[in-house]
Amino acid sequence: MKKYITERRSVRNFDENHRLSETKILEFLDVASRAPSSMNLQPWNFVVANTPETKAKMKEAMRGNFLQFDTASAIILVLNDKLAYTNAEEIYASAFKLGLMPSEVVERQSMFAKTLENADPNNYKASNFYDIGLFSMNLLTLAKANGLDTSVMRGYDAGKMLEIVEMDPKRYEIVSIIAIGLAKEDGFPTYRVPAAKKTKFLK
Ligand SMILES: Cc1cc2nc3c(=O)[nH]c(=O)nc-3n(C[C@H](O)[C@H](O)[C@H](O)COP(=O)(O)O)c2cc1C
């Protein structure tokens, strides 16, 4: 694990002939979705372009990052579902059916989920973005462990992008775009501030 985490770098030039099938991409997304999330509400949603034709549609909303965009095997739009709490019942009912959650916990969790409707929007958004960050890091590490590379991108016209991919902006917002593919050129090394400089141990 340490190897995959430390060897991952943002790759900005991929082998444009490398393809990723829907099945493989769904497998990656399913595995990465094992990430923890607040109340297990899994607020992530995705729009994927994995052909030159579908990527070309999305490109109109990009404001840079063209090399990684053009050469990646797949572009994954990672979306926050602003109404993720409305999925609570379905999630908990599925867990119940699978024998993973007793009925009293289903009830309790469903009640908590309902309160999110009136939650402070900033707190709720921060919580969802935190969950989606955990998901995203899983995806990056998983890709690395499968011989692939990634880069996270911001720098797009969010409104235009949602319009192009026909996702309702009232419900969804873009958290980031993840390019995934087979590296043609290594990512460059970057510096990290030592944890010791950022950490206080209580004595
Ligand atoms: C939310 C987010 C947005 C980013 N946006 C871009 C981007 O638009 N273009 C780009 O080239 N790199 C982008 N990066 C990559 C960072 O520059 C990179 O992760 C950082 O410099 C550390 O390098 P490494 O990923 O190779 O370890 C982004 C990373 C994150 C997490």
The ligand as a MOL file (V3000), in Angstrom:
LIG
                    3D

  0  0  0     0  0            999 V3000
M  V30 BEGIN CTAB
M  V30 COUNTS 31 33 0 0 0
M  V30 BEGIN ATOM
M  V30 1 C -8.7270 19.1740 -6.1850 0
M  V30 2 C -7.4980 19.1420 -7.0500 0
M  V30 3 C -7.4770 19.8850 -8.2040 0
M  V30 4 C -6.3700 19.8340 -9.0550 0
M  V30 5 N -6.4110 20.5100 -10.2290 0
M  V30 6 C -5.4040 20.3570 -11.1130 0
M  V30 7 C -5.5070 20.9270 -12.4040 0
M  V30 8 O -6.5060 21.5490 -12.7530 0
M  V30 9 N -4.4720 20.7480 -13.2610 0
M  V30 10 C -3.3670 20.0400 -12.9160 0
M  V30 11 O -2.4620 19.9130 -13.7390 0
M  V30 12 N -3.2410 19.4720 -11.6820 0
M  V30 13 C -4.2380 19.6110 -10.7830 0
M  V30 14 N -4.1600 19.0100 -9.5610 0
M  V30 15 C -2.9690 18.2160 -9.2120 0
M  V30 16 C -2.0750 18.8910 -8.1700 0
M  V30 17 O -1.3640 19.9380 -8.7470 0
M  V30 18 C -1.1320 17.8050 -7.6180 0
M  V30 19 O -1.9050 16.8220 -6.9750 0
M  V30 20 C -0.1050 18.3310 -6.5970 0
M  V30 21 O 0.7520 19.2610 -7.2170 0
M  V30 22 C 0.7450 17.2060 -6.0290 0
M  V30 23 O 1.3350 16.4540 -7.0550 0
M  V30 24 P 1.0740 14.8960 -7.2380 0
M  V30 25 O -0.3930 14.6930 -7.4250 0
M  V30 26 O 1.8580 14.5050 -8.4610 0
M  V30 27 O 1.5520 14.2040 -6.0010 0
M  V30 28 C -5.2370 19.0430 -8.6970 0
M  V30 29 C -5.2900 18.2960 -7.5230 0
M  V30 30 C -6.3910 18.3270 -6.7060 0
M  V30 31 C -6.4270 17.4620 -5.4740 0
M  V30 END ATOM
M  V30 BEGIN BOND
M  V30 1 1 1 2
M  V30 2 1 2 3
M  V30 3 2 2 30
M  V30 4 2 3 4
M  V30 5 1 4 5
M  V30 6 1 4 28
M  V30 7 2 5 6
M  V30 8 1 6 7
M  V30 9 1 6 13
M  V30 10 2 7 8
M  V30 11 1 7 9
M  V30 12 1 9 10
M  V30 13 2 10 11
M  V30 14 1 10 12
M  V30 15 2 12 13
M  V30 16 1 13 14
M  V30 17 1 14 15
M  V30 18 1 14 28
M  V30 19 1 15 16
M  V30 20 1 16 17
M  V30 21 1 16 18
M  V30 22 1 18 19
M  V30 23 1 18 20
M  V30 24 1 20 21
M  V30 25 1 20 22
M  V30 26 1 22 23
M  V30 27 1 23 24
M  V30 28 2 24 25
M  V30 29 1 24 26
M  V30 30 1 24 27
M  V30 31 2 28 29
M  V30 32 1 29 30
M  V30 33 1 30 31
M  V30 END BOND
M  V30 END CTAB
M  END
